[in-house]
Amino acid sequence: MSTFSIFLVLITIVCFLLVVVIMVQNPKGGGLSSSLGGSTQIGGVQKTTDFLDKSTWTLATILIVLILLSSLSFGGSLGDKDSKIIDKTETAVPKTTTPAPMTPAPATEPVKK
């Protein structure tokens, strides 16, 4: 299994977790924090909102880092040196030769009227 495949699996897992965390939140103050009830319970509503907010930012940061690392691993294994397209274009371009020096055209006298 290549490193790119490992990164792809990790990115998929983080994306799924990020979707779950975002769907649990409610933009109008509801969501999971409103279903927990008042602040008499352990942690309270504010702690749940803080936890969901921090986990959203953490998962988003992890996702960006994984994407950057996967692009580096992808670029390293298929670099420009091994590209067959570049090899084909280099061989298809005809080699230029130096043109023969041009002799100047003979000077003609201007026509008099």
Secondary structure, 3 states (H helix, E strand, C coil): CCHHHHHHHHHHHHHHHHHHHHHHCCCCCCHHHHHCCCCCCCCHHHHHHHHHHHHHHHHHHHHHHHHHHHHHHHHHHCCHHHCHHHHHHHHHCCCCCCCCCCCCCCCCCCCCC
